[in-house]
Amino acid sequence: MTDKDAAVSGPTPERAHAGPGPDEKNWAMFCHLSVFAGFIIPLGNIIAPLVLWLMKRRASGYVDHHGREVLNFQITLLLAMVVCWLLALVLIGFVLMAVLGIAALILTIVGIVKASRGEYYRYPFSLRLVN
């Protein structure tokens, strides 16, 4: 089959399940990595992935998936941190903040690794607010 025949007949089963390309993997990984902007800019952990997701969501379903997951997880973390600050009045909030921070770091690293491997990843315990 020539290239012209392949273009007419559509994707072959081999190409249909080839997975995301290297560019898509990189953009998905950048979505996960961009949450560390929150260490520099207030709310940067939400703003940076939002900007990347808005730029690339229509170009790739893979990047769209990872961008939505990152945003949903970061919004969930923000809400959980607000609850922790309220619970800090009874001192348990400080412990919960530490646990939440460690869990967020570990889950973000897992998301980075999964995105770089071309795997779809869903954060556990994440509210699905962004569709």
C-alpha positions in Angstrom: 0.0 0.0 0.0 1.4 3.4 -0.9 1.3 6.6 1.1 -1.5 7.9 -1.1 -3.6 4.7 -0.4 -3.0 5.1 3.4 -4.2 8.7 3.3 -7.4 7.7 1.5 -8.2 4.6 3.6 -7.5 6.3 7.0 -5.3 5.1 9.8 -4.3 1.5 9.9 -4.8 -0.4 13.2 -1.0 -0.1 13.9 -1.1 3.7 13.6 -4.5 4.1 15.3 -3.1 2.6 18.6 0.4 4.0 18.3 -0.2 6.3 21.3 0.9 9.8 21.9 3.9 11.2 20.1 6.9 12.6 21.8 5.7 16.2 21.5 2.3 15.3 23.1 4.2 13.5 25.9 6.3 16.5 26.6 3.4 18.9 26.7 1.5 16.6 29.1 4.6 16.3 31.2 4.9 20.1 31.2 1.3 20.4 32.5 2.3 18.3 35.5 5.6 20.1 36.0 4.0 23.5 35.8 2.4 23.0 39.3 5.8 23.9 40.8 5.2 27.4 39.6 3.1 27.7 42.8 6.4 27.9 44.8 7.2 31.2 42.9 3.9 32.8 42.1 0.8 32.7 44.3 -1.7 30.3 42.7 0.9 29.5 40.1 0.1 25.9 40.6 -3.3 26.5 39.1 -2.5 29.4 36.6 0.5 27.7 34.9 -1.3 24.4 34.1 -4.4 26.3 33.1 -2.4 28.4 30.5 -0.7 25.3 29.1 -4.0 23.3 28.9 -5.8 26.2 27.2 -3.0 26.5 24.7 -2.8 22.8 23.8 -6.1 21.1 24.6 -7.5 21.2 21.1 -4.2 20.0 19.5 -4.1 16.7 21.4 -6.6 14.6 23.3 -3.7 13.3 25.4 -2.6 16.7 26.5 -6.3 17.7 27.1 -6.7 14.7 29.4 -3.5 15.4 31.5 -4.2 19.2 31.6 -7.7 18.5 33.0 -6.4 16.1 35.5 -3.8 18.5 36.8 -6.3 21.3 37.1 -8.8 19.1 38.9 -6.2 17.9 41.3 -4.8 21.4 42.0 -8.2 22.8 42.7 -8.9 19.9 45.0 -5.7 20.6 46.8 -6.6 24.2 47.2 -9.9 23.4 48.7 -8.3 20.8 51.0 -5.7 23.4 52.1 -8.5 25.8 53.0 -10.1 23.1 55.2 -6.6 22.4 56.8 -6.2 26.1 57.7 -9.6 26.0 59.3 -8.7 22.9 61.2 -5.4 24.5 62.3 -7.4 26.3 64.9 -7.7 22.9 66.7 -4.1 22.0 65.7 -4.9 18.9 63.6 -4.8 21.1 60.5 -1.0 21.4 60.7 -0.6 17.7 60.6 -3.0 17.4 57.8 -1.2 20.1 55.8 2.1 18.2 56.0 0.4 14.9 54.9 -1.4 16.7 52.1 1.9 18.3 50.9 3.7 15.1 50.9 0.9 13.3 49.1 0.6 16.1 46.5 4.3 15.9 45.8 4.3 12.1 45.4 1.2 12.1 43.2 2.5 14.9 41.0 5.8 13.0 40.4 3.7 9.9 39.5 1.8 12.0 37.1 5.0 13.3 35.5 6.4 9.8 35.1 3.1 8.5 33.6 2.8 11.4 31.2 6.4 10.9 30.0 5.7 7.2 29.4 2.6 8.0 27.3 0.2 6.6 29.8 -3.1 8.1 30.9 -3.2 9.0 34.6 -6.0 10.0 36.9 -5.2 11.5 40.2 -6.9 9.7 43.1 -9.1 11.7 45.5 -9.6 14.4 42.9 -12.8 16.3 42.4 -13.8 16.3 38.7 -14.6 20.0 38.4 -13.0 20.8 35.0 -14.6 18.9 32.1 
